[in-house]
């Protein structure tokens, strides 16, 4: 059922969707069932324990990890509970539940060590064991119960916090090693095509959105320099948002250390193997460039719903006139920003915003009815508020249409906005099977925790203002999980770890003023491992120190990291009279743009093309859509150099070559042992 047989992608998506449909309602049912469902709840506990025993019997090699997880969970519970031992022994049910939840948490996060056995990697290496111990103590103290937990002022930022934020922001502006030619190409290619006169959503496809391409395109400098600066600013902004969100879970030096370590490791690094630790800037599509709208929306909701002071938890019946309108306008503005950022960000933020909005409007309607408003008045006010996001969507659509027609005299092709989201979800492009014992459990651990919090608050108080925030976190955790479900590579969980951990920190902060609830320690016990393991993965990595202390380049030397062009290809291009300023299209394996022209210390990049680049940006699309872009580019840039590899060609190249020659002629053809270079121009009439 994990997708290793049959139609694996369909099965995995069905299982994932079932979490949305079944898990929260079941928790809500069990919470509201009272004594009527007591036997049912006990049966579930019994079956869970039975399955745990069967798991241990069938996987004796995991006895070590189970034992270590159990011991770690017990240590976490003993540190995070501040009550004296004589009081704890009177609550065996709560303590046992916390230990079970903590054990599950440790076992879930162990899957992040995708390159081997987590127990051996953590305990068998002194460096890892020491980092694990230090980070664990800090995490436990940061989440420890305190008497004034309801006071947000206890976690106000201090001078040391601002220093930490500044260091994180500066680290976001690193220049080396950050350029991974393949991944950067899907941003640089569309940017350069726009700069030569292309039109986004017409002849220039974009896999990663609209504003995420348009904003760096209008920045000064080469495409490489402007995208470096654009990405660096986003890293700095997200680092600050993450740090503040995590820091305000608690107070004191342990929380400060944990906040800095968690942001520094999860935002800036991706441990891929025991010997490979990649800077996150290398893969913009897996970093904050992709997810920044989620951070902005959640941060705004946190401030607006939970507020910066205590006593803001229940729905406020003394709100000023217009407060509801201002809230919906602000959230809708951030939501439409996400929609314009990219289709994927629009999907994620729709799940966040409309989950929160549904609860907000539900509570508002209950409040209005409580003050004796008539039914038609309530319905009219709700209709007015619901119309706000609809109006934002219509205005955005009209603005895109008007601007596109004014700039390029043609309407945008809106199918281009969603086609890559459909390619990865519906089309199964790049799909990988989920390892049912791997890193997927980190994702599920956080989703289960947030879902539990939502369901239990729904069961206890429908007017609790925190439900709006928790609903937003639930929608975000569920929707962003599709990023991993679509392509289940272990590193993809690390790519979404920052937004998942930020969501988890906001959940715990939202619950701070209600620490007396019996189930809160259970959630904290389960969440502590989630905050510890990502830090340990990077700080205990053998390459951590070397990667952190690498010398940096000047921003103008960014392209020095781009691989040099094959010498035989460079010679052939020169023989045919090609210049770096000519339009060029490389069709080799379809994955890369043309590498750098390098002579001595001088590096030049070919910025112009007569096809979308890299070619894979259209090569991965269905043939009909690929041909649409080829035809449109033929009308705007009809001629240029065609570069084809003899040894690393693509499937169906003969048919593609024939398509490219429709209405054109091929001349000035030259070849050597590895390459064919020809000039593609307009056909004579």
Buried (B, 14 or more C-beta within 10 A) or exposed (E): EBBEEEEBBEBBBEBBEEBBEEBBEEBBEBBBEEEEBEEEEEEEEEEEEEEBEEEEEEEEEBEBBBEBBBEBBBBBBBBBBEEEEEEBEEBEEBBEBBBBBBBBBBBBBBBBBBEEBBBEBBBEBEBBBEBBEBBBBBBBBBBBBBEEBBBBEBBEBBEEBEEBBEEBBEBBBBBBBBBBBEBBBBBBBBBBBBBBEBBBBBBBBBBBBBBBBBBBBEBEBBBBBBBBBBBBBBBBBBBBBBBBBBBBBBBBEBBBBBBBBBBBBBBBBBBBBBEEBBBBBBBBBBBBBBBBBBBBBBBBBBEBBBBEEBEBBEBBEEEEEEEBEEBBBBBBBBBBBBBBBBBBBBBBBBBBBBBBBEBBBBBBBEBBEEEEBEEEEBEEBBEEBEEBBEEBBEEBBEEBEEEBEEEBEEEBBEEBBBBBBBBBBEBBBEBBBBBBEBBBBBBBBBBBBBBBBBBBBBBEBEBBBBBBBBBBBBBBBBBBBBBBBBBBBBBBBBBBBBBBBBBBBBBBBBBBBBBEBEBBBBBBBBBBBBBBBBBBBBBBBBBBEEBBEEEEBEBEBBBBBBEEBBEEBBEBBEEBEBEBEBBBBBBBBBBBBBBBBBEEEEBEBBBBBBBBBBBBBBBBBEEEBBBBBBEBBBEBBBBBBBBBBEEBBBEEEEEBBEBBBEEBEBEEEBEEEBBBBBBBBEEEE
